[in-house]
C-alpha cells in the first residue's frame, strides 16, 4: 500500500481510529492514497477492520503501556496485505457489503429493542412510585399506617439510633481516659434533626406526587447521607479495595480493577465511610445518579465522588434502590447538579431530594411488582446483549473468510479469474496497439 503520510485530512486510516481508538498512530491521523490499479479503497477499508490486520498491527506497536501504544508511520507502511486481482477484490467487497447490510439491519433492530427496554423500565418505575402498581393491593388493605404514624415511627427509630451512638461514644471516651488521654479524643455524635421545609422550586414536584403517599425528604428516612474521604488515600499494592466512579457500571461495583489501601488507613475511617450490607452508593460527580445496592458483606472504601446512603432499618433497601433509579429522583439530580466540565450533585441537594414515602408493607409490595415485571425485561436485555456480541463475532467471521479467500463460491471465483484474464489480454492488446 502507498501512504501519503500524516495529514489533517480523513482517509482510509479513519477506520483504524474508529475500530481501535486506544491504538494511536503516533498521535496523528494518517491519510492513505491507495493505488487503484492495484487495490481498491473499499477492499483496503474492510481489510483494516479485520482481526488479521489488527494482529499484524499489534506486533508493530511500540510503547510501554496499553494507554500509550503507538504505531509509527514507517511501521504502518509495512503492514502486510494479500492482494487479489481487481475483479476478485470487487466481488469480495460486493459480497462483504451485502452480508454487512443484512447484519447491520439486524443490529439496528436489536438496538431499537434495547432502547425500548430502557423506556419500559422507566415506565414501570414511574407507575410504581406514583402508586399505580399497588393500587388494587392498597384498596384491599384495612390496617395500613397513616402518614402521621409513619412520621412518628421514623422519628422514634432515629432517636433510638442516636441513643445507641451516644452509648458507644461514652464507652470510647471511658477507654480513652483510661489510656491517659493518648491519641485523638473520640468525637461526640451529632443529633441530626428532621427537615420538613421545602423550597419554592420543589413545590412543582410535591404537586405531582399522589396524595396517598407520604411526601418526605431522603435524609429523613436515612441514618446517614455522606460521601467518601476527601483526602487522597495512601495507595498500597494490596489490601482493602478503594473504588472510584470508573468501577461503577450498570448499578454494580466492579472490583476486578481497583486501587488498594492499607488496613491502617481503612481502620482509621469513621464507620459511616465504610460501606456495609444494606447501604446504597450513589454517584454524585460526572456520571452522577447511578445507585448501587450493597447486598453483600465486603470491606472496601470509596472516593468522595461517590455518596453513601444508609437507610433506616424500617426502610426496604431494594425499594429505595429502585426509587433512586426513577425519573422522579434523577430529575432532581439534574436540576441541582452544578459545575461545567463535570456536573456534581452536592450532598445538601442529595439529602433534600423529595421522595414518595409509604409504609414498609407497601414498600415490599412495590418491590415485588417491580421485580416481577423487570425480570422479564432483564431476560430480554440479556438476550439482546448476547445477540449483539454474536453479531460482532459474525462481522469478524465474514472478514476472516473474505481475506482467507473463502467468501466467494467456486463459480464466482472462476468468473472473477476469467475477467482478470480477459482484462489482462485487453491491456496487452492496448499496449501492442500503442507500440
Secondary structure by P-SEA (a helix, b strand, c coil): ccccccccccccaaaaaaaccccccccbbbbbbcccccccaaaaaaaaacaaaaaaaaaacccccccbbbbcaaaaaacccccccaaaaaaaaaaaaaaaaaaaaaaaaaaaaaaaaaaaaaaaaaaaaacccaaaaaaaccccccaaaaaaaaaaaaaaaaaaaaaaaaaaaaaaaaacccccccccbbbbbbbccccccaaaaaaaccccbbbbcccccccccccccccccccccccbbbbcccccccccccccbbbbbcaaaaaaccccccccccbbbbbccccccbbbbccbbbbbcccccbbbbbbcccccaaaaaaaaacaaaaaaaaaacccccbbbbcaaaaaacccccccaaaaaaaaaaaaaaaaaaaaaaaaaaaaaaaaaaaaaaaaaaaaacccccaaaaaaaaaaaaaaaaaaaaaaaaac
